Amino acid sequence: DYWEIDPTGKHNPNRLTSYTGRTKRHSFRYIKTDPEETFIKKGQFLLFRIFDEVSKKYSLSFKSKLKNNLFEQNFVFEEAAYGQILKAKGAAVDFIYTKENFKFSPDVFSLDEAGDETKLSSINPQQKDYNWGTAELYKWKTFKGKPSEGILYKPENFDPSKKYPLILYFYEKLSNGLYTYHPPTPTASRLNISFFVSRGYLVFAPDISYTIGHPAQSAYDFIVSSAKDLAKHKWVDAANIGIQGQSWGGIQVAQLITMTDMFKAAWAGAPVANMTSA
């Protein structure tokens, strides 16, 4: 939420985003488009990026103007993520930005003062020639009964009557990136999701909530429980499930293969494999 605070303490703090914010799990982030800006002028139009923590959708509020000490705006959330946002110097409300989701690579868009959006680029037309993929939220309960969620990536030509090998990729919590594009480029040591999904794998990125002092047990509770839950589906090849993580995720791969034998393959990228020597 965004608040108005009186530094002198004479007036109580006032929550400007009373329409939404914490009560609806909408996160507001002010976008500063003037690098020389040192303060917000009275009556200034404000630009906010708003994130819905439930649906993982984003909204851009280009005309958030204070009226009666509240934001005057109805937010339209999109299945998209926004990149860098720029504004022409001296322009009132003309912005340029990139927009993407898992299916569509980042393209450049503009928005004028009337609120009309225009697509300015088509940077990756060759993607249409390939089996790409889809991304969706998947929810399950852990062994300890905790509700959790993650991103399930499927091949574009997914057929529920077939069985698919499954790879679990993890690093703390990744579900907020549901609408992030993953280019099929080489990586240092992390799973390239779009590469594997395009070749007929399912990929699942589970969120992990950690209990302090027990990172390995927490990883086991969330990762293994999600694998077992997914294995219940007829379209998952339960005999061919692998795990991959990089850095902290790589450490947890190294731990998990000592705790369970359910994974047929394991790839630990840039891990510490021996905590004592480290």
C-alpha positions in Angstrom: 0.0 0.0 0.0 0.9 3.7 -0.3 0.7 6.0 2.6 0.8 9.7 3.2 2.8 10.5 6.3 3.3 13.9 8.1 6.9 14.2 9.2 5.9 16.6 12.0 3.6 14.0 13.5 0.7 16.5 13.7 -1.5 14.4 11.4 -2.1 10.7 11.5 -0.8 8.5 8.6 -3.3 8.2 5.8 -3.5 5.1 3.5 -4.0 6.4 0.0 -4.7 3.0 -1.5 -7.7 2.1 0.7 -9.5 0.6 -2.3 -7.1 -2.3 -2.5 -3.6 -3.0 -1.3 -3.1 -5.4 1.6 -6.8 -6.3 1.9 -6.8 -7.6 -1.7 -3.1 -8.6 -1.8 -2.3 -6.0 -4.4 1.3 -4.7 -4.3 1.9 -1.1 -5.5 5.2 0.1 -6.8 5.7 3.7 -7.9 7.6 4.0 -11.2 9.9 7.0 -11.4 10.2 7.9 -15.1 12.1 11.2 -14.6 15.6 10.5 -13.4 15.9 14.1 -12.2 12.8 13.9 -10.1 13.4 14.7 -6.4 9.8 15.0 -5.1 6.2 14.4 -6.2 4.4 17.6 -7.2 0.9 18.4 -6.1 -1.6 17.2 -8.7 1.0 15.2 -10.5 -0.1 12.1 -12.5 1.5 9.0 -10.9 2.6 5.8 -12.6 2.3 2.6 -10.6 3.0 -1.1 -11.4 0.4 -3.1 -9.5 0.8 -6.9 -8.8 -2.0 -9.2 -7.8 -0.3 -11.7 -5.5 -3.2 -14.2 -6.0 -3.5 -14.4 -9.7 0.1 -13.2 -10.4 -1.3 -10.7 -13.0 0.0 -7.1 -13.4 -1.6 -3.8 -14.0 -0.1 -0.5 -15.0 -1.9 2.6 -13.6 -0.9 5.5 -15.7 -3.4 8.0 -14.4 -3.3 7.5 -10.6 -4.3 11.0 -9.5 -5.1 11.8 -5.9 -8.7 12.8 -5.3 -10.0 13.3 -1.8 -6.8 11.8 -0.5 -7.4 8.5 -2.4 -6.2 7.0 -5.7 -8.7 7.6 -8.4 -8.3 4.5 -10.6 -9.9 1.3 -11.6 -7.2 -1.3 -12.2 -7.3 -3.7 -15.2 -5.0 -6.7 -14.6 -3.4 -8.5 -17.5 -1.8 -11.9 -17.9 1.5 -10.2 -18.6 4.7 -8.8 -17.0 6.1 -5.4 -17.7 9.7 -4.4 -18.3 11.4 -1.1 -18.1 9.0 1.9 -18.5 10.1 5.2 -20.0 8.4 8.5 -20.7 9.2 11.1 -23.2 10.7 14.2 -21.5 8.2 17.0 -21.3 5.3 14.7 -22.4 2.2 14.7 -20.1 1.3 11.0 -20.1 3.1 9.2 -23.0 4.9 6.0 -22.0 6.9 3.3 -23.7 7.5 -0.1 -22.2 7.9 -3.8 -22.8 5.3 -6.4 -22.1 5.6 -10.2 -22.1 4.3 -13.5 -20.8 5.6 -17.1 -21.1 4.0 -17.5 -24.5 5.1 -14.2 -26.0 8.6 -12.7 -25.9 9.0 -9.0 -24.8 7.7 -6.6 -27.3 7.7 -2.8 -27.2 4.4 -1.0 -26.5 3.4 2.7 -26.1 0.5 4.2 -24.3 -0.9 7.7 -25.0 -2.8 10.2 -22.9 -6.1 8.7 -24.1 -5.2 5.3 -22.7 -4.7 3.7 -26.1 -2.0 1.1 -26.3 0.0 0.5 -29.5 2.3 -2.5 -30.2 5.4 -1.1 -31.8 7.5 -4.3 -32.4 7.3 -7.9 -33.3 10.7 -9.1 -32.2 10.4 -12.8 -32.3 8.1 -14.0 -35.1 10.1 -17.2 -35.7 8.8 -18.6 -32.4 5.6 -19.6 -34.2 7.6 -22.3 -36.0 8.4 -24.2 -32.8 6.5 -26.2 -30.2 6.5 -23.7 -27.4 4.6 -24.1 -24.2 2.1 -22.9 -21.6 2.4 -21.8 -18.0 -0.3 -22.2 -15.3 -0.6 -22.1 -11.5 -0.7 -25.5 -9.8 -1.8 -25.9 -6.2 -1.3 -28.8 -3.8 -0.8 -29.5 -0.1 2.5 -30.6 1.4 3.1 -33.6 3.6 2.5 -31.3 6.6 -0.8 -30.1 5.2 0.4 -26.7 4.1 -1.2 -25.3 1.0 1.3 -24.3 -1.6 1.6 -23.4 -5.3 4.0 -23.4 -8.2 4.2 -23.0 -12.0 3.4 -25.9 -14.2 4.9 -25.6 -17.7 3.5 -27.9 -20.4 4.4 -28.3 -24.1 2.2 -26.3 -26.5 0.9 -29.5 -28.0 0.2 -31.1 -24.7 -2.1 -34.2 -24.9 -3.6 -35.4 -21.6 -3.9 -38.9 -23.0 -0.1 -39.2 -23.2 2.6 -39.5 -20.5 5.3 -36.9 -20.1 8.6 -37.0 -18.2 8.7 -34.4 -15.4 11.5 -32.1 -14.2 11.2 -30.1 -11.0 13.1 -26.8 -11.0 13.2 -24.8 -7.7 14.8 -21.8 -6.0 12.8 -20.6 -3.0 9.6 -19.1 -4.5 9.1 -18.6 -8.2 5.3 -18.5 -8.7 5.3 -14.7 -8.9 7.1 -15.1 -12.3 4.1 -16.9 -13.8 4.0 -14.5 -16.7 7.8 -14.2 -17.3 9.2 -15.1 -20.7 12.0 -17.7 -20.8 14.2 -17.4 -23.9 15.8 -20.7 -25.1 19.3 -19.4 -24.5 22.2 -21.1 -22.8 22.5 -20.7 -19.0 25.3 -21.0 -16.6 23.9 -23.9 -14.6 20.1 -23.5 -14.3 17.4 -25.4 -16.2 16.3 -23.7 -19.4 12.6 -24.2 -19.0 11.4 -23.4 -22.5 14.1 -25.6 -24.1 12.9 -28.7 -22.2 9.2 -27.9 -22.5 9.6 -27.5 -26.2 11.1 -31.0 -26.4 8.2 -32.8 -24.6 9.0 -32.4 -20.9 6.7 -31.1 -18.2 8.5 -28.7 -15.9 7.2 -27.7 -12.4 8.6 -24.9 -10.3 7.3 -25.4 -6.7 7.3 -22.6 -4.1 9.1 -23.5 -0.9 8.3 -22.0 2.5 11.2 -22.6 4.9 11.3 -23.4 8.5 14.2 -21.6 10.1 17.0 -24.0 10.8 15.6 -26.8 8.6 16.1 -25.9 5.0 16.6 -29.5 3.8 13.5 -30.8 5.5 11.5 -27.9 4.2 12.7 -28.6 0.7 11.8 -32.2 1.1 8.3 -31.4 2.4 7.5 -29.1 -0.5 9.4 -30.6 -3.5 8.8 -34.3 -2.9 5.1 -33.7 -1.9 4.6 -31.8 -5.1 6.2 -34.5 -7.2 4.0 -37.1 -5.6 0.9 -35.0 -6.1 1.7 -34.5 -9.8 2.5 -38.2 -10.2 -1.2 -38.9 -9.5 -2.1 -37.5 -12.9 -2.2 -40.0 -15.8 -0.3 -37.6 -18.0 2.8 -37.7 -15.7 5.4 -40.4 -16.3 6.0 -41.2 -12.6 9.0 -43.4 -13.5 10.8 -40.5 -15.2 10.9 -37.6 -12.8 14.1 -35.4 -12.4 15.1 -32.5 -10.3 17.3 -29.4 -11.1 18.4 -26.4 -9.1 21.2 -23.8 -9.3 23.3 -22.4 -6.4 20.9 -22.6 -3.3 18.7 -24.8 -5.4 21.7 -26.9 -6.3 22.5 -27.4 -2.7 19.0 -28.7 -2.2 19.3 -31.1 -5.1 22.4 -32.5 -3.4 20.5 -32.9 -0.2 17.4 -34.4 -1.7 19.2 -37.3 -3.4 20.3 -38.5 0.1 16.7 -38.3 1.4 14.7 -40.0 -1.3 15.2 -42.3 -4.3 12.1 -41.3 -6.3 14.0 -39.1 -8.8 15.5 -40.8 -11.8 17.9 -38.0 -12.6 19.4 -35.0 -10.6 21.3 -32.0 -11.8 22.9 -29.8 -9.2 24.1 -26.5 -10.7 26.9 -24.6 -8.9 26.1 -26.2 -5.5 28.0 -26.5 -2.3 28.1 -30.3 -2.0 29.9 -30.5 1.3 28.8 -28.0 3.9 31.5 -29.0 6.4 34.4 -28.3 4.0 32.7 -25.1 2.8 
